[in-house]
Amino acid sequence: MNTVEDHHTMDGTASSGSVSGRIGRSLIARLCIALLLVASMGSMQLFVSAAEAAGPDLGVTAQKSWEALLKKADAQTKASLQQTYQKVGTWTAQEQSWEQKIKTLHAANAAELSRLRQEIRNTDEAKLAVLADTLKRTQNRYEPMFTLYTAVNKQLATARAAKNKDWTAALRAQADTLKPAVQLAKADIRIKKQQLADARKRKSTEDKRLRTMLAAADPVKKQIQTAKKQASLSKERYTNALKLFKQHIKDGQPSRVLSSLNQLSSAAEKWAGSKQNIHTLEQKVADTYLKVKKELAKKTQ
């Protein structure tokens, strides 16, 4: 009997342990799920906070009013407010990004224009220097002969005036001997002068062509000035829309806030778009300078 009772006791104990184990595992599983939900909610809260922080800079007071407004708004209105708020932040971030790109590209264009102008001035300068030096050396080489020929002719004139036939005949013979060489020398100098003149004319024509290519950027630069004025107006509209938005936040009416926020988003989008337009125009200027650069590169090949 004791054996049977012991057996039943052991079965009961085992069954009780099995139930306890299942209950324990169930509690652990529920606890894990609860922890995951808490973590997930925390992540969602962090995400929402980050998204809200991505909006425009409202200042401390307006930011507190904005957060209070979101708390009392219904779910649908709150979602619309947050979404539009984030859009404003996106557009303003793009505006800042375009502004930095504009500054960088504009500075690069200014430096490139200065460099190209200098390179155009220097184009073929070495060739011209060689031709000018060749001409000068040629003239210097022939100068003694020219001096001698001039002196002989002066003496010949003196001999003729003195009616000294022998002296006249000797000097005429010397002059006649020098004359062909003098003529060849003068012809050589004329050729070299013409070569230099032709090279200078070609350079002048080429410089004018390249400068005309550079000048193709001038109308675009005027467009940039107009676009900058438009960007200033867009910025002013954004600033006014932001003031209105802050005022409506203080009033605390979600519907009016959403309306002014939509206006702010539209103003921010146009502001960013105006900056993008300026960058596009600056890029056109850069493309123009690149064409000139390629033309200059051909001359060095």
C-alpha positions, 0 to 999 in steps of 0.5 A: 500500500505504501508503494502505491501511495508513494507512486500517486504522490510522486505523480501528483508532485510531477504534475504540479511541477509541470503546471508550475513550469508552464505558468513560469514560462508563460509569465516570462513570455508575457514579460518579454512581450511587455518589455518589447512593447515598452521599447517599441513605444520608446522608439516611437516616441524618440522617432516622433520627437526627432521628427518634430525637432526637424521642423523650423526653429520656433524659439523656446516660448513658441516651441512650448506652445507648439508642443502644448497644441499638439497634446490637445489636438485630435489624432487626425489634426495632430498627424497633419500638423506634424507632417506639415511641420516636418515638410517645413523643416525639410524645405528650410534644410534644402534652402540652407543646403542650396545656399551653401552650394551656391556660395561654393559654386559662385566662388569657384566660378569667380576664381575660374573666370579670373584664371581663364582671363589670365590664360587668354592673355597668355595664349601664344605669348611664348610664340610671339616672344620667339618671333619678336626675338627672332626679328630683333636678332635679325635686325641686329645681325644686319645692322652693321651692313646697313650702317656701312651701306649708308656710309658708302652712299654718303661718301659716294654723294660727296665724291660726286659733288667733288667731281672726283671720278676715281673716288666716285667709281670706287665708291659706286662699285662698293655700293653696288656690291653691297646693294644686293645683300642689303636688299636681301637683308631688308626682305628678310626683315620684312618677312619676319616683321610680317610673321610677327604681325600675322601672329599678333593678328591671329592672337587678337582674333582668337582672344576675341573669340574666347572672350566672346565665349566667356561673355556668353555667361553675362546674360546668365549672371543678369538672370542670377541677379533677378533670381536673387531678388526673387529669393529675397522676396521668397525669404520675406514671405517665409519670414512673414508666414513664420510670424503668422504661424507663431501667432496662431500657435499662441492663439491655440486653435489647431485648425488656424495653426494648420492653415498658417502652417500650410502657408508656411510650408508653401513659402518654405518650398518656394524659398528653397526653389528660388535658391535651387534656381540660382544654383542652376544658373550658377551651374550654367555659368560654370558650364560656359567656363568649362567650354572655354577651358576646353578650347584653351586646352586644344591650343596646348595639344 
